Amino acid sequence: MPFFSAKVPQDFPEQQRLDKFIASLPNGMNRSKLKSGVTEILVNGKKVKLSQKVKAGDQIDIQWEDNIPDNIDPENIPLEILYEDDNVTVVNKAQGMVTHPACGNWTGTLVNALLYHWGRQSVEQLKEGSAAEILERRRPGIVHRLDKETSGIIITAKNRDSEEFLQKQFKDKSLQKEYICICCGRPPARTGDIRTQIIRDPKNRHRFKAVTDTEDGKFARTLYHCIACYGNYSLMRIRLKTGRTHQIRVHMKYLGCPILGDGVYNKPDSKFPNATLMLHSVQLKIKLPGAGKAGEAAVPCDYHTFRTPTPSRFIEIEKKLRKMFDRTVIASNRTVLASNRTVIASEAKQSVKK
């Protein structure tokens, strides 16, 4: 994904809108390209909008994407549907599937598959307009996302009223999302509450970093419970209290327990050189829109809880771990020997205590 960087000269005499300043540079981008292709704008490391005023000495970093297609097309891609009614479709997303089209992944996404499943037509893409309008066209029905290599539950909306109803719950955090992961390392305690800011890693723009000595970035909170340890590997259950990009992966690295198979935040593991990202969204508890006809005003109902089976990649790795190590359980400040058995399928369903 291309990047553009510029610094406002120290002798710049005035404040000016960022988009106008960039368009005025010899190697800059015109305002139309900025609106249609930009995915992130940082001024002095902080995320801003195109309307931000810049001044002398400001450092500007822009990330954008080229070659936006004219349409997002339906594609006949098999989906594992966990639940469906007139308003929502709940999917167990496969590892390796991108949630919605973006630079480098314009086809083969969950959105392409849903358009086909719902019997929809191609969605024409905007090349001009506000950034919000352009992005909205790329992700019809998507109210939250999972990283490409994270598998598990995603709930999608089949109409605008349902989309707004679900988005509100993600915004006010009135739902519950739980994950399981296998990590390299042992946590300092069996349960914990991680609270940090998450910022873009200044050394690698494709990564994020958990920090506690600044108010920059976005606040992130993660609850964890260590189900069991096998040698220096830990089976963890995670509950998110916020929803930041790469949050679990960043917080597990911050804890000293990076996720096995994470090519961004962890190193290759000699014992499991072929491991893929061992992170799975196992449970979602959320209110569904009422069962009215599509397009009608959503009427709230009771919470529904959706669960997924344990992925085979987790079961296979835990079987290998059980052959290599005794299973132990962290209790307070000590570790005690526990029965050596498969625990993912049974214990991962239990809730992390608040």
C-alpha positions in Angstrom: 0.0 0.0 0.0 1.6 3.3 -1.1 2.7 6.0 1.4 3.3 9.7 1.0 5.2 11.9 3.5 5.8 15.6 3.6 6.8 18.2 6.1 5.4 21.7 6.2 8.4 24.2 5.8 9.4 26.0 8.9 8.9 29.3 7.1 5.3 28.4 6.0 3.5 31.7 6.8 0.0 30.5 7.5 -2.4 27.6 8.5 -3.9 25.8 5.6 -6.3 22.8 5.0 -4.3 19.7 4.7 -5.8 18.7 1.4 -5.1 22.1 -0.2 -1.5 22.0 1.1 -0.9 18.5 -0.4 -2.5 19.5 -3.7 -0.1 22.5 -3.9 3.1 20.4 -3.7 4.9 19.5 -6.9 4.7 15.8 -6.1 1.4 16.0 -4.2 -2.0 14.5 -4.9 -5.0 16.3 -6.2 -8.0 16.6 -3.8 -10.0 14.1 -5.9 -7.4 11.4 -5.4 -7.1 12.2 -1.7 -10.8 11.8 -1.2 -11.2 8.5 -3.1 -8.0 6.6 -2.2 -6.7 7.7 1.2 -7.0 5.2 4.0 -5.2 7.0 6.8 -3.8 10.5 7.4 -1.4 11.3 10.3 -0.2 14.7 11.3 2.7 14.5 13.8 1.7 10.9 14.4 -2.0 11.6 15.2 -4.9 10.5 12.9 -6.7 13.5 11.4 -9.2 14.3 8.6 -8.5 16.0 5.3 -10.0 19.2 6.7 -7.2 19.4 9.4 -5.3 22.7 9.3 -1.6 22.3 9.1 1.1 24.8 10.1 4.9 25.3 9.9 6.9 22.2 11.0 4.0 19.7 10.8 4.9 16.2 9.7 2.3 14.7 7.3 2.1 11.0 6.6 -0.6 9.6 4.2 -1.5 6.0 3.3 -3.6 5.5 0.2 -4.7 2.8 -2.3 -4.8 2.9 -6.1 -6.8 1.0 -8.7 -10.2 1.0 -6.9 -12.5 -1.3 -9.0 -15.7 0.0 -10.6 -17.8 -2.6 -8.8 -17.7 -5.1 -5.9 -19.2 -8.2 -7.5 -21.0 -11.2 -5.9 -18.9 -14.4 -5.8 -20.0 -18.0 -5.2 -17.8 -18.7 -2.2 -19.0 -21.3 0.3 -19.9 -19.9 3.8 -20.5 -21.6 7.1 -23.7 -20.0 8.2 -24.4 -20.3 12.0 -27.7 -18.4 12.0 -29.8 -16.4 9.6 -33.1 -14.5 9.6 -34.6 -11.6 7.6 -32.2 -9.1 9.2 -28.9 -10.8 9.9 -26.5 -13.5 8.8 -24.0 -14.9 11.3 -21.0 -16.5 9.7 -18.1 -18.6 11.0 -15.4 -16.9 8.9 -12.7 -19.1 7.6 -9.1 -18.3 8.3 -7.5 -16.6 5.3 -10.7 -14.8 4.2 -10.6 -10.9 4.2 -13.8 -9.4 5.7 -14.3 -6.6 3.1 -12.7 -5.4 -0.1 -9.6 -3.2 0.3 -6.3 -2.6 -1.4 -4.8 -5.9 -2.5 -8.0 -7.8 -1.7 -10.7 -6.7 -4.1 -12.1 -10.2 -4.6 -12.6 -13.3 -2.5 -13.8 -11.4 0.6 -16.7 -12.1 2.9 -18.6 -9.2 1.3 -18.3 -10.8 -2.2 -19.6 -14.1 -0.7 -22.5 -12.4 1.1 -23.6 -10.5 -2.0 -24.0 -13.8 -3.8 -25.6 -15.6 -0.8 -28.1 -12.8 -0.5 -28.9 -12.7 -4.2 -27.7 -9.1 -4.5 -26.3 -7.3 -7.6 -22.8 -5.8 -7.9 -22.2 -2.7 -5.8 -21.0 0.3 -7.7 -18.0 1.9 -6.1 -17.6 5.7 -5.6 -14.5 7.4 -6.9 -15.4 10.8 -5.5 -17.2 12.0 -2.4 -16.6 11.8 1.3 -14.3 9.1 2.7 -17.1 7.7 4.8 -19.4 7.3 1.7 -16.6 5.7 -0.3 -15.8 3.2 2.5 -19.4 2.4 3.1 -19.8 1.2 -0.5 -17.1 -1.3 0.0 -18.6 -3.1 3.0 -22.3 -3.5 2.7 -23.7 -5.3 5.8 -20.4 -5.3 7.7 -20.7 -3.9 11.2 -17.4 -5.3 12.6 -14.4 -7.2 11.2 -11.9 -9.9 11.9 -8.3 -9.9 10.7 -7.7 -12.0 7.6 -5.9 -14.8 9.6 -8.4 -14.7 12.5 -11.2 -17.2 12.2 -14.6 -17.2 13.9 -17.9 -15.4 14.4 -19.0 -12.4 12.4 -22.5 -11.0 12.4 -23.6 -9.1 9.3 -26.7 -6.9 8.6 -29.1 -7.5 5.6 -30.7 -4.0 5.7 -29.8 -0.5 6.9 -32.0 -0.5 10.0 -30.4 -3.7 11.2 -26.9 -2.4 10.4 -27.5 0.7 12.6 -29.1 -1.4 15.4 -26.0 -3.7 15.5 -23.5 -0.9 15.1 -24.9 0.9 18.2 -24.2 -2.2 20.3 -20.6 -2.3 19.1 -20.2 1.4 19.8 -21.7 1.4 23.3 -20.1 -2.0 24.1 -23.3 -3.6 25.2 -22.3 -6.9 23.6 -19.8 -9.6 24.5 -17.1 -11.0 22.3 -14.9 -13.9 23.3 -11.9 -15.5 21.7 -9.5 -18.4 22.2 -5.8 -18.3 21.4 -2.6 -20.3 21.9 0.3 -18.1 23.0 4.1 -18.5 23.3 5.0 -17.8 26.9 3.1 -17.8 30.2 1.2 -14.8 31.6 2.2 -13.4 35.0 -1.2 -14.4 36.5 -4.0 -16.7 35.6 -6.4 -13.8 34.9 -5.7 -10.2 34.1 -7.1 -6.9 32.9 -4.9 -5.2 30.3 -5.5 -1.4 29.8 -3.3 0.6 27.5 -3.3 3.0 24.6 -2.7 1.5 21.2 -0.6 3.5 18.7 0.8 2.9 15.3 4.3 1.4 15.7 6.7 4.2 14.7 9.2 1.6 13.5 6.8 -0.4 11.4 3.6 1.2 9.9 2.0 -2.2 9.4 2.1 -2.9 13.2 0.5 -1.4 16.3 2.0 -1.0 19.8 0.6 -0.9 23.3 1.8 2.0 25.4 1.0 3.4 28.9 3.0 6.6 29.1 1.0 8.7 26.7 -2.6 9.7 25.8 -1.9 9.3 22.1 -3.6 6.6 20.1 -6.8 4.9 21.3 -7.6 3.3 24.7 -7.9 -0.5 24.6 -9.0 -2.9 27.3 -8.7 -6.7 27.2 -9.6 -9.3 29.8 -7.7 -12.6 29.7 -8.0 -16.0 31.5 -5.3 -18.6 31.1 -7.0 -22.0 30.8 -3.9 -24.1 30.9 -0.1 -24.1 30.1 1.9 -26.7 28.3 5.6 -26.0 28.9 6.1 -22.4 27.7 2.8 -22.3 25.7 -0.5 -21.0 27.1 -4.1 -21.6 26.1 -6.0 -18.4 26.7 -9.5 -17.2 26.7 -10.0 -13.5 25.8 -12.9 -11.0 26.2 -12.7 -7.7 24.5 -14.0 -4.6 26.2 -12.9 -2.3 23.2 -12.4 -3.2 19.6 -9.1 -1.8 18.2 -7.2 -3.0 15.2 -5.0 -6.0 16.1 -6.0 -5.4 19.8 -5.7 -9.0 21.0 -2.5 -9.6 19.1 -0.9 -6.4 20.4 -2.0 -7.0 24.0 -0.8 -10.6 24.1 2.6 -9.4 22.9 2.5 -6.6 25.5 1.8 -9.3 28.1 4.9 -11.3 27.0 2.7 -14.0 25.4 2.6 -13.3 21.6 0.2 -15.5 19.7 1.6 -18.7 18.1 1.7 -18.3 14.3 1.5 -14.5 14.3 3.8 -13.4 11.6 3.5 -9.7 12.5 3.9 -9.7 16.3 5.8 -13.0 16.9 8.8 -14.9 15.6 8.5 -18.3 13.8 8.4 -21.1 16.3 10.8 -24.0 15.8 8.4 -26.5 17.4 5.5 -25.4 15.2 7.1 -23.9 12.0 3.9 -24.3 10.0 1.5 -22.9 12.6 -0.9 -20.2 11.3 -2.4 -17.5 13.5 -3.9 -19.3 16.5 -6.7 -16.9 17.2 -10.4 -17.7 16.9 -13.5 -15.7 17.7 -15.4 -18.4 19.6 -18.5 -16.6 21.0 -20.7 -13.5 20.5 -23.5 -12.4 22.7 -25.6 -9.7 21.1 -29.2 -8.5 20.8 -30.8 -9.1 17.4 -33.1 -6.8 15.5 -36.8 -7.8 15.6 -38.0 -10.5 13.2 -39.8 -8.0 11.0 -39.5 -7.8 7.2 -36.3 -6.6 5.7 -36.2 -2.8 5.7 -38.7 -2.3 8.5 -37.7 -0.6 11.7 -35.7 -2.9 13.9 -37.4 -4.0 17.1 -35.0 -5.2 19.9 -35.3 -8.6 21.5 -33.4 -10.7 24.1 -29.7 -11.4 23.8 -28.7 -14.3 21.6 -25.4 -16.2 22.1 -23.6 -17.7 19.1 -20.7 -20.2 19.5 -18.5 -21.9 17.0 -16.8 -25.3 17.2 -13.2 -25.4 18.1 -11.1 -25.2 14.9 -9.2 -28.3 13.9 -5.9 -26.4 13.9 -6.3 -25.7 17.7 -7.1 -29.4 18.4 -4.1 -30.6 16.4 -1.7 -28.3 18.1 -3.0 -29.0 21.6 -2.6 -32.8 20.9 1.0 -32.2 20.1 1.5 -30.0 23.2 0.0 -32.7 25.4 2.6 -35.2 24.0 5.4 -32.8 24.6 4.5 -31.3 28.0 2.5 -31.9 31.2 -0.5 -29.7 31.4 -0.3 -27.1 34.3 -2.7 -24.5 35.6 -1.6 -21.1 37.0 -3.1 -20.6 40.4 -2.3 -17.2 42.1 1.5 -16.9 42.2 2.2 -20.6 41.7 1.7 -23.3 39.1 0.1 -26.6 39.9 0.0 -29.9 37.9 -3.3 -30.7 36.3 -4.7 -33.7 34.6 -3.3 -34.1 31.1 -6.4 -33.9 28.8 -7.8 -31.9 25.9 -9.4 -28.7 27.4 -10.2 -26.4 24.5 -13.7 -27.6 23.6 -15.0 -27.8 27.1 -13.3 -24.9 29.0 -13.2 -22.3 26.2 -17.0 -22.0 26.5 -16.8 -20.7 30.0 -17.0 -16.9 30.4 -14.1 -14.6 31.5 -15.2 -13.0 34.8 -15.5 -9.3 34.8 
